[in-house]
Amino acid sequence: MNTQTYIDSISAAEISDLLGKAFGSSTWLAFQPAPKAADGLSFDDAQAIPDQWAQILKEGRLMQALDLDAQFVLHGQLDGKSLTEDGDGVYTFDLADLVRGLQAAADGTFEPGANPGEVSLAAESFCHMKTGDLDEGDAERLMQVVLFNEIVY
């Protein structure tokens, strides 16, 4: 399947499930809409936030992923600062970036890092996403490939 076809076919529910599970289980990852990307959206219902993140991406707007481990290392501690104050550890992505990373996970075309077994784990995680069996570990693994083109954590 080519990337454009997959962009068109990935559902908002798949995106919401991926982002929600990656965020919900992770100690290093947070998401936020890119500046002005959330204009017109209300974030009153915490349960609906992953759905709104998916809506932002499906509408061609940008999201940001925050690598909290990188930010804690770079800042020593947050000291009440905005997480995105310096831009360190902040990754802006759109739907095409998300799809490219997911495709790399499915195809095994990302940097394998120190553990070559990560390639098969990422492909398995992608299969779980497509079959509705995505768990938190799968989601976190896939988002690492999306953001870093490797599995870091």
N, C-alpha and C positions, 0 to 999 in steps of 0.2 A: 504494500500500500504506500503510495507516495505521501509526502508530508502534507501537501495541501488537502488531499482527500481525507487524511486523518484529522487535520484541523477542523474540517467541515463536519466530520463525523463524531468527534469527541463530545460527549454530552456534558451539560452543566452539572448533572448529577455525578459523573465520574470525576470532574474537576473538584467539585465540592467535597466528595469523599476523600480524594487524594490530599487536598490541602487541609481539610479538617482533621484527618487522622495523623498527618505529619505534624501538624501544630499541637494536637492534643497529647501526643506521646513524647514529644521531643523536649530535651532539656537545653538544646542549643539553637532551636529554630523558632522564629516568630514571623508573622506576615502582617503587612499593612498595605492599604492602597497607596500607590504613588501619589505625590502631591496633585491635587485637583481631580484624581481619578474617581473619587467617591462623591463628587458633587452630585447632589440630587438623591443620594441614598441615605437611608436612616439605619443606624446600627443599634436600634433599641433592643432587639431580641438576640441575645448571645448565641442561641442555637442556630439562628439564621445567618450568622456571620460567614461561615464557609460558603453558603449559597450566594451571598452577596459578593464574595471574592470571585466565585465562578462567574457571576454575572458581569463583573468588571472585566474579566479576561475575555469572555465571549463577546462583549461589546467593543473589543479592540483597545481597551484601556490597559494601563500598566499596574502591576503589583510590585511590591518590594518584599524580599525575603531578608530577614535580619539574622545574621550568624552571631548569636549571642555569645558563644565561646570566643570568637574573634574579638568582639567588642569588649568583653571582660578582660581579655589578655591585653588589648591595646590601651584600654583606659585604666587598668588596674582595678577599678570599681566604677560604678556608674555615677556616684556622687550626685544623684538627682538630675543628671544631664539627660537630655533627650537621647534616645538610643541612636538616632541618626545624625547627631550633631556634626560629626566629622565626615560622615559618609563611609567610615571604616566598617567592613563587614556587612555592607548593604548591597544587595543584588537586585537590580530592577529587571523585571522580565515581563514578557507579554505572552499571549497564547502560542505564537509561533515558537518562542523560546522553550516553552513548556513542552510542546509537541516534539521539538528537536531532541530535547533531553530524554523524553520517554521513548522516542524511536531509537536513540543511542543505547538506552537500557535494553530494549527489546532485541536489538541487533548485536549487542556486545561491542559496539564501536566507540566505547569510552575508554579512558585510561584505567587499566586494571589495578593500579596502585600496588601495594605490597602483597596483596593476596589475589592471585589469579582466579580463585574460586568466586570472587565477587562478580565476575562477568555472568556466570550461570545463576547466581543469586538474584542479580538485577533482572535478568530475563524471566526468571520465575516470578519475581515481584510484579513485572509487567503483565504476565499471564493472569496472576491473581486479580489485578486491577480490571482487566478485560472480562473476567468471568464473575466479577462481583464478590470475590473472596479476599479483597485487599484488607490487610491488617495494618496496625500501626508501624511495625517494623518494615513491611513492604513500602509503605508510604514514605517513611523517612529515607529509606534506601533510594527510592526513585527520585526524591527531591534532591538528594546529594548529587546524583548524576545530572539532573536538570541544572543545578546551580554551579557545580564544580567540575563537571565532566569526569568525575571519579567518586569513589566512595571513600570519604575521609574519616567519618566517625563510626 
